Amino acid sequence: MTSYPGADRALRAIRRSAVLPVLREPDQARLLAHADRLLASLFDVVEPTTTTPGWQTCLARLRAQYPDAVLGVGTVLDADHPEGADLPAALRRRSQS
């Protein structure tokens, strides 16, 4: 059993993906441009990291534009940190420790 709604779907998509693009960009414009290219083509899983200034805004926009995409956010420090992201097993393991 998973710890949040959509976890099973997210984990299936991650396992199915041969490549998981991690997007660490210096600004929102670059992050969104790269994520748009990836999600509009072959990818349904991307990970925009929380090191990009304004990552929360980017995540909200990507979630709205690509509702079926699986969006990670890099290192998750706590359950409140990545609102809007699809949290895989790493967070579940941490919360069970």
C-alpha positions in Angstrom: 0.0 0.0 0.0 1.2 3.5 -0.8 1.2 6.5 1.4 -0.4 9.1 -0.9 -3.0 9.1 -3.7 -1.4 8.5 -7.1 1.8 6.8 -5.8 1.1 3.5 -7.6 0.6 5.3 -10.9 3.8 7.4 -10.3 5.9 4.3 -9.5 4.7 2.4 -12.5 5.6 5.4 -14.8 9.0 5.7 -13.2 9.7 2.0 -13.6 8.5 2.0 -17.2 10.7 5.0 -18.1 14.1 4.1 -19.5 15.4 7.6 -18.7 14.2 10.0 -16.0 15.2 13.5 -17.0 16.4 15.6 -14.0 16.1 19.3 -14.8 18.4 21.5 -12.7 18.2 24.9 -14.3 19.3 28.4 -13.2 15.9 30.0 -13.9 12.3 29.3 -14.4 12.3 30.1 -18.1 14.9 27.4 -18.9 13.3 24.8 -16.6 9.9 25.4 -18.3 11.3 25.3 -21.8 13.1 22.1 -21.2 10.3 20.4 -19.4 7.8 21.5 -22.1 10.0 19.9 -24.8 10.4 16.7 -22.9 6.7 16.4 -21.8 5.4 17.3 -25.2 7.5 14.6 -26.9 8.4 11.2 -25.5 8.5 11.6 -21.8 5.8 11.4 -19.2 8.1 11.6 -16.2 10.4 14.5 -15.4 12.1 15.8 -12.2 12.5 19.6 -12.0 14.7 20.1 -8.9 14.0 22.4 -6.0 17.3 24.2 -6.7 15.7 26.3 -9.5 14.5 29.6 -8.1 10.7 29.7 -8.3 10.5 25.9 -8.7 7.1 25.9 -7.0 5.6 28.1 -9.7 7.1 25.9 -12.4 5.7 22.8 -10.8 2.2 24.3 -10.6 2.4 25.3 -14.2 3.6 21.9 -15.4 1.0 20.2 -13.3 -1.7 22.3 -14.9 -0.4 21.9 -18.4 0.5 18.2 -18.2 -2.0 16.7 -15.7 -1.0 13.1 -16.6 2.7 13.7 -16.2 4.6 12.3 -13.2 6.6 15.2 -11.7 9.3 14.6 -9.2 11.2 17.4 -7.4 14.6 16.0 -6.4 15.6 15.5 -2.7 12.5 15.6 -0.5 13.2 16.8 3.0 9.7 16.4 4.4 6.1 15.7 3.3 5.2 19.4 3.1 8.2 20.3 0.9 7.1 19.3 -2.6 3.4 20.2 -2.8 2.1 19.2 -6.2 4.8 16.6 -6.9 4.4 12.9 -7.3 6.3 11.4 -4.4 7.8 8.0 -5.0 9.1 5.4 -2.5 11.9 7.5 -1.1 9.5 9.7 0.9 7.5 6.6 2.1 10.7 5.0 3.3 11.7 8.1 5.2 8.3 8.5 6.9 8.4 4.9 8.0 11.8 5.3 9.7 
